Amino acid sequence: MVQIIQLMDKLTVNFCGVEFKNPLVLPSGIYAAANAYLKAYENGASGITFKSLTVHKREGNPPPRVWKNEYNVINSVGLVNSGIAKGAGEIALFKKDHREIPLIASVYATRFSEFSLMVEKLVPASPDLIELNLSCPNVDDEFGKPLGMEKGAAGKIVGEVKKLSGKIPLLAKLSPNVNDIADIAKSCEGAGADGIVAINTVGPGMMIDIYKKKPVLGTKKGGVSGPGILPVAVRCVYEIFEAVKIPIIGMGGVLKWQDIVEMILAGATLVGVGSATYYKGMKVFDELNAGLTKYLADNSISELDDLIGAAHR
Ligand SMILES: Cc1cc2nc3c(=O)[nH]c(=O)nc-3n(C[C@H](O)[C@H](O)[C@H](O)COP(=O)(O)O)c2cc1C
């Protein structure tokens, strides 16, 4: 028992000054309710990301909005959320009741002024970290291209918001659907980002129901996540690690403990586990932590830090 506790202790991670009991966090939008966030934590996630908020309440896209096959999940949720005013209140309440759970708040906008307005409202709610979602692919038709597809705009948002976020570390969440994700990460770092989150969904993609002979999603196209995107995510994290010094939350396609090890070797300090919960349930967090712990022991690795970015050495 003592040995297991010592081994589990090795999983502790400090990310931007926030202590996480292990490297696995719940990414934004996979769930959007306090009881699901708590369940993820109780099942071994070390921190949770709230659903991305927009300035105004959003009803989202027409259903079906989420679909999965053996390899991938596709979604076009379209940022359903209660808007920043109510959302910030929910974050404040969650943080008051669960001070021990590291909480990442997430915001999405396509106007600079909206990002600033939302971050101003978030700061009093005291999330541990603030994520700027610069990369949602499911609202393009409505908003145009996300600002984070281009390094100048991405850096400008980070710079503007950094003036308002005070002591709360600021993360930039990036899209893989660009020519040079590392260049965008570098621009965010230069503008004051404290960390990078990569990746958001790949695509847009499409799945077709072969019996109905129609696209499965109400919007036809959507963002792709789940096991099939892992190599894209690992490549993105690898390239970002080469380009920046700030820490990375790597995510995209993680399903097995081996995938966590790959992400960390590529350069991730924390790893997001999202779609995997649709395949394996919330117990996946404990399963992955156990696999990671055993890998460290079997390979005589005493510190998780020794593994971060080791594929570059
Ligand atoms: C149903 C669904 C909703 C999502 N909503 C958001 C969101 O609101 N904000 C965001 O930044 N990412 C959102 N994402 C992307 C995830 O946070 C994550 O980046 C992506 O799913 C890759 O990780 P995974 O393969 O482990 O799921 C969503 C993903 C899914 C499947």
The ligand as a Gaussian input file, in Angstrom:
#p B3LYP/6-31G(d) Opt

LIG

0 1
 C      -18.811000      17.092000     -27.782000
 C      -17.571000      17.936000     -27.745000
 C      -17.658000      19.277000     -27.370000
 C      -16.505000      20.075000     -27.318000
 N      -16.627000      21.373000     -26.910000
 C      -15.507000      22.127000     -26.771000
 C      -15.583000      23.446000     -26.244000
 O      -16.634000      23.943000     -25.853000
 N      -14.422000      24.155000     -26.145000
 C      -13.208000      23.639000     -26.539000
 O      -12.186000      24.329000     -26.411000
 N      -13.104000      22.383000     -27.017000
 C      -14.218000      21.618000     -27.137000
 N      -14.115000      20.321000     -27.593000
 C      -12.782000      19.789000     -27.960000
 C      -12.142000      19.041000     -26.785000
 O      -11.952000      19.892000     -25.683000
 C      -10.775000      18.423000     -27.189000
 O       -9.910000      19.447000     -27.587000
 C      -10.919000      17.426000     -28.336000
 O      -12.099000      16.665000     -28.173000
 C       -9.722000      16.483000     -28.461000
 O       -9.586000      15.642000     -27.334000
 P      -10.214000      14.153000     -27.225000
 O       -9.870000      13.421000     -28.489000
 O       -9.580000      13.567000     -25.984000
 O      -11.678000      14.330000     -27.067000
 C      -15.255000      19.514000     -27.660000
 C      -15.162000      18.163000     -28.031000
 C      -16.297000      17.373000     -28.067000
 C      -16.178000      15.918000     -28.456000

